[in-house]
Amino acid sequence: MSDLAALIPAARGKAPADLILKGGWVVNVFSGKLEKIDLAIKNGIIVGLGHYSGKDELDVSGGYVSPGLIEPRVILATAWSGGSVLKEAL
């Protein structure tokens, strides 16, 4: 099964995601709003926001989840090193 073929059913809620972050405040970098909503992850990729069930569920109530928000020092370190620092970290 291709990666996409595994991601779509999880995104639609038809198959369980690998990990659900439950009850946290999601920082929506597009709207600039905070949303109290669950975040579903499959194969290391965020597949959706909403009400999901998964193999593992982590209660992050009271915490903040910021998909797509990268700490600025990571970008600078990557630029200065030509990407080698980021490759080593991953």
Secondary structure, 3 states (H helix, E strand, C coil): CCHHHHHHHHHCCCCCEEEEEECCEEEECCCCEEEECEEEEECCEEEEEECCCEEEEEECCCCEECCCCCCHHHHHHHHHHCCHHHHHHC
